[in-house]
Amino acid sequence: MLGKSDFLCIFALVFYIRLNVIEKHIVLEDIDPVVFYGTGNAHLQMLRALYPKMRIVARDNVIRILGDEEQMAHFEEATERMRQHVLKFNSLKEEDILDIVKGHRTKDEVPEGVVCYSMSGRAIKARSENQQRLIDAYNDNDMVFAVGPAGTGKTYLSIALAVKALKEKTAKKIILSRPAVEAGEKLGFLPGDMKDKIDPYLQPLYDALEDMLPQVKLQEMMERHVIQIAPLAFMRGRTLSDAVVILDEAQNTTPQQIRMFLTRMGWNTKMIITGDMTQIDLPRTQRSGLVEALDILNDVEGIGIVELNRKDIVRHKLVTRIVNAYEKFDKTNNSNESINKD
């Protein structure tokens, strides 16, 4: 039988253990917890095996840990490195966890020239000389015009630059806009509320964002207005500060619209204006605001202008052939019109 002194010893031991066991909560901010925990919580199970003296419980984006102070400090440091890894690469592999826990650099540490990473872990970077010129122009100027045919990556790369700014906290929000102009067909009455009516015009912007941000995080950012997507008409009267602002399909703006948009620029803001001169859907009698803006702002300091061409097309190889064929057709057609006028 245990005597009184034995019970006192056990009580003292339990008290000592409890005194040295600390509980903390770690919040996985700005990332998708599913990527961090792994499929079927595989990464979480791996962490439990790597830290056998700690109790690790996860719920939603909060990790509850119990253990001694020294091991907990190591776990917190490793967890933050893993969070930063997921934030940067949108992925986390078992070998990454092992490297981080051991204090090594991971194999995926950002190579030079990468803007950010897609949800599949693919590096998003310049794939042509002119795309690199777009990145350089963005870094060197507060306003950039990127003009070129379909498939040159001007919109996708611009959104990647905006996502990078948001992740690195050099911008507090992303604002994306497009003129609501029908591309050669009458859509007629669109049912639903205002969002339902404008979404068809803005879908390409959603597609790019969904390729770079976790669905849950993207939805949360849109609800908190950290990411805002709106038709050009909704920009009037606003001052856009601490943001990366992108105007897509600017060839379909009127001179009044693009002038209004450009003068929305506030402090600590970068603007990217993209457009394709071969896809102007305005009435023939209406001059494109983008064409006029390029003529007027060509020599203004602090504005970069990048022209992309068919060599920069990064879509299916048929897109390049289609663009080439239409360019040839346009040149022939324009020549015939000039001869007929003479």
C-alpha positions in Angstrom: 0.0 0.0 0.0 1.0 3.6 -0.7 1.8 5.6 2.3 1.1 9.3 2.9 4.6 10.2 1.8 4.1 8.3 -1.4 0.9 10.2 -2.2 2.7 13.5 -1.5 5.5 12.5 -3.9 3.0 11.6 -6.6 1.1 14.8 -6.0 4.3 16.8 -6.2 5.4 15.1 -9.4 2.0 15.7 -11.1 2.1 19.3 -10.0 5.6 19.7 -11.4 4.6 18.2 -14.7 1.5 20.4 -15.0 3.6 23.4 -14.0 6.0 22.7 -16.9 3.3 21.9 -19.5 2.2 24.9 -21.5 -0.8 25.2 -23.8 -0.9 27.6 -26.8 -3.0 28.2 -29.8 -1.5 28.8 -33.3 -3.7 30.5 -35.9 -3.0 29.6 -39.5 -3.6 33.1 -41.1 -3.9 33.8 -44.8 -3.7 30.1 -46.0 -6.0 27.2 -46.7 -5.8 24.8 -43.6 -6.5 21.9 -45.8 -3.2 22.4 -47.7 -1.4 22.7 -44.4 -3.0 19.6 -42.8 -2.6 17.5 -45.9 -4.9 14.9 -47.4 -6.6 13.0 -44.7 -4.6 15.1 -42.1 -1.5 13.3 -43.3 0.8 16.3 -42.5 -0.8 16.6 -39.1 -0.1 13.0 -38.3 3.5 13.5 -39.5 3.9 16.4 -37.1 2.6 14.4 -34.2 5.2 11.7 -35.0 8.0 14.3 -35.2 6.9 15.8 -31.9 5.9 12.8 -29.8 6.2 14.7 -26.5 3.6 17.2 -27.5 -0.2 17.0 -27.9 -1.3 18.5 -31.2 -5.0 19.1 -31.9 -6.3 21.0 -35.0 -9.7 22.5 -35.7 -10.4 24.7 -38.6 -7.4 27.1 -38.9 -6.4 26.8 -35.2 -3.8 24.4 -33.9 -3.9 23.7 -30.1 -0.6 22.5 -28.7 0.4 21.2 -25.2 4.0 20.5 -24.2 7.1 21.7 -22.6 8.3 25.2 -23.3 11.5 24.4 -25.3 9.8 21.9 -27.7 6.8 24.2 -28.1 9.1 27.1 -29.2 10.7 24.8 -31.8 7.2 23.7 -33.0 6.0 27.3 -33.3 9.0 28.3 -35.3 8.6 25.3 -37.7 4.8 25.9 -38.0 5.4 29.6 -39.0 7.9 28.5 -41.6 5.4 25.9 -43.0 2.7 28.6 -43.0 5.0 30.9 -45.0 5.8 28.1 -47.3 2.1 27.4 -48.0 1.5 31.1 -48.4 4.2 31.4 -51.0 3.9 28.1 -52.9 0.3 27.1 -52.4 1.6 23.6 -51.5 3.3 21.6 -48.8 5.0 18.3 -49.2 6.3 15.8 -46.7 9.9 16.5 -47.6 9.2 20.2 -47.0 8.0 19.4 -43.5 11.1 17.3 -42.8 13.4 20.0 -44.1 11.7 22.7 -42.1 11.7 20.7 -38.8 15.4 20.0 -39.3 16.0 23.7 -39.9 17.1 23.2 -43.6 16.0 25.2 -46.6 13.3 23.5 -48.7 13.9 22.5 -52.2 11.3 24.9 -53.4 12.8 28.1 -52.0 11.8 30.8 -54.5 13.9 30.7 -57.6 14.8 34.0 -59.3 12.1 35.5 -61.5 9.0 33.8 -60.0 6.1 36.2 -59.3 4.0 33.7 -57.3 2.7 30.1 -57.5 -0.6 28.7 -58.8 -2.8 26.4 -56.6 -1.2 23.5 -58.3 2.2 24.7 -57.2 3.2 25.8 -60.7 5.6 28.8 -60.8 4.1 31.9 -62.4 6.8 33.9 -64.1 7.6 35.7 -67.3 7.7 33.3 -70.3 8.9 35.8 -72.9 11.0 38.9 -73.1 8.0 41.2 -73.3 6.4 39.6 -70.3 9.5 40.3 -68.4 9.3 43.9 -69.6 5.8 44.0 -68.1 7.1 42.9 -64.7 10.0 45.3 -64.9 7.7 48.2 -65.9 5.4 47.4 -62.9 8.4 47.5 -60.5 9.7 50.8 -61.9 6.4 52.7 -62.4 3.2 53.4 -60.6 1.1 53.0 -63.8 1.6 50.5 -66.6 -0.2 50.0 -69.9 0.1 46.4 -71.3 -1.2 46.1 -74.8 -1.2 43.0 -77.0 -3.2 40.3 -78.7 -5.2 37.5 -76.9 -3.1 34.9 -75.2 0.0 37.0 -74.4 -0.7 36.6 -70.6 -1.1 40.4 -69.9 -4.1 40.0 -67.7 -3.0 36.8 -65.9 0.5 38.2 -65.2 -1.0 41.5 -64.0 -3.2 39.6 -61.5 -0.2 37.5 -60.4 1.7 40.7 -59.6 -1.3 42.0 -57.6 -1.6 38.7 -55.6 2.1 38.9 -54.9 1.7 42.5 -53.6 -1.2 41.3 -51.4 0.8 38.4 -49.9 3.8 40.5 -49.3 1.6 43.2 -47.7 2.9 46.0 -50.0 -0.8 46.5 -50.9 -3.9 46.2 -48.7 -6.3 45.3 -51.5 -6.7 44.4 -55.1 -9.3 46.1 -57.3 -10.2 44.6 -60.7 -12.4 46.2 -63.2 -13.7 45.8 -66.8 -16.0 47.8 -69.0 -19.3 45.9 -69.4 -19.3 45.7 -73.2 -20.9 42.9 -75.2 -18.4 41.2 -77.5 -20.3 41.3 -80.8 -23.6 39.8 -79.6 -26.6 41.1 -77.7 -27.0 39.2 -74.4 -30.4 40.8 -73.7 -31.9 40.8 -70.3 -29.9 39.0 -67.6 -31.8 37.6 -64.6 -30.7 37.9 -61.0 -29.3 40.6 -58.8 -26.6 43.1 -59.7 -23.8 40.6 -59.1 -25.5 38.0 -61.3 -25.8 40.6 -64.1 -22.2 41.7 -64.1 -20.4 38.4 -63.4 -20.4 37.2 -67.0 -18.3 40.2 -67.9 -15.9 39.6 -65.1 -15.5 35.8 -65.2 -11.9 35.8 -66.7 -10.8 37.8 -63.7 -12.4 35.2 -61.3 -10.7 32.4 -63.3 -7.2 33.9 -62.8 -7.8 34.6 -59.1 -9.1 31.0 -58.5 -5.9 29.7 -60.0 -3.7 31.6 -57.5 -5.7 31.7 -54.3 -7.5 28.9 -52.2 -11.2 29.0 -52.9 -12.1 29.5 -49.2 -9.6 32.3 -48.8 -10.6 34.0 -52.0 -14.3 34.0 -50.9 -13.3 35.4 -47.5 -11.2 38.2 -49.1 -14.0 39.2 -51.4 -16.5 39.3 -48.5 -14.1 41.5 -46.6 -13.5 43.7 -49.8 -9.8 42.9 -49.7 -10.4 41.8 -53.3 -12.9 43.9 -55.2 -14.2 43.1 -58.7 -16.5 45.7 -60.3 -17.6 47.1 -63.6 -15.9 50.3 -64.7 -19.0 52.3 -64.1 -18.8 51.7 -60.4 -15.4 53.5 -60.1 -16.8 57.0 -60.5 -16.2 59.1 -57.3 -13.8 56.7 -55.7 -10.2 57.3 -54.6 -8.2 54.1 -54.8 -5.3 54.0 -52.3 -3.0 51.3 -50.9 -4.0 49.0 -53.7 -3.1 47.3 -57.0 -5.8 48.3 -59.5 -6.2 46.5 -62.8 -8.4 47.7 -65.7 -8.8 44.8 -68.1 -10.1 45.0 -71.7 -9.4 48.8 -71.7 -9.8 48.9 -75.5 -13.5 48.9 -74.9 -13.5 52.1 -72.7 -14.6 55.4 -74.1 -12.2 58.4 -73.7 -14.4 59.7 -70.9 -14.4 56.4 -69.0 -10.6 55.8 -69.1 -9.9 59.4 -68.1 -12.3 58.9 -65.1 -10.6 55.6 -64.2 -7.0 56.9 -64.4 -7.8 59.9 -62.1 -9.0 57.5 -59.4 -5.4 56.8 -58.4 -4.6 57.4 -54.8 -1.5 57.1 -52.5 0.6 53.9 -52.5 -1.3 52.6 -55.5 -0.2 50.9 -58.7 -2.4 50.7 -61.8 -2.1 48.2 -64.6 -4.2 48.8 -67.7 -4.5 46.0 -70.3 -6.0 45.9 -73.7 -6.1 44.3 -77.1 -6.4 46.8 -80.0 -7.6 44.0 -82.4 -10.7 43.3 -80.2 -12.4 46.7 -79.9 -16.2 46.1 -79.5 -17.3 49.7 -79.3 -19.5 51.2 -82.1 -17.4 52.1 -85.2 -18.1 55.8 -84.6 -16.7 55.6 -81.0 -13.0 56.1 -80.5 -11.3 53.7 -78.0 -10.3 55.4 -74.8 -7.2 53.2 -74.7 -6.0 54.4 -78.1 -6.5 58.0 -77.0 -4.8 57.5 -73.6 -1.7 56.0 -75.2 -1.4 59.0 -77.5 -1.8 61.5 -74.7 0.3 59.8 -72.0 3.1 58.3 -74.1 5.8 60.6 -72.6 4.5 61.1 -69.1 7.1 60.3 -66.4 6.1 57.4 -64.1 4.0 55.6 -66.7 5.3 52.5 -68.4 4.0 51.2 -71.7 4.6 47.6 -72.8 3.6 46.2 -76.2 3.3 42.5 -76.4 3.0 40.6 -79.7 2.2 37.2 -81.2 5.7 36.0 -80.1 4.5 36.3 -76.5 1.4 34.1 -76.9 1.5 31.4 -74.2 -1.8 29.6 -74.9 -2.3 26.7 -77.3 -0.1 26.9 -80.4 -3.2 27.3 -82.5 -3.9 30.6 -80.9 -0.6 32.0 -82.4 -1.6 30.6 -85.9 -5.1 32.2 -85.5 -3.7 35.6 -84.6 -1.3 35.4 -87.5 -4.0 34.5 -89.9 -6.3 37.4 -88.8 -3.4 39.9 -88.9 -2.7 38.8 -92.5 -6.4 39.1 -93.3 -6.7 42.6 -91.7 -3.7 43.9 -93.7 -5.1 42.6 -96.9 -8.5 44.0 -96.2 -7.1 47.4 -95.2 -5.0 47.5 -98.4 -8.1 46.7 -100.6 -10.1 49.4 -98.8 -7.3 52.0 -99.5 -7.2 51.0 -103.2 -11.0 51.3 -103.5 -11.0 54.7 -101.9 -8.3 55.9 -104.3 
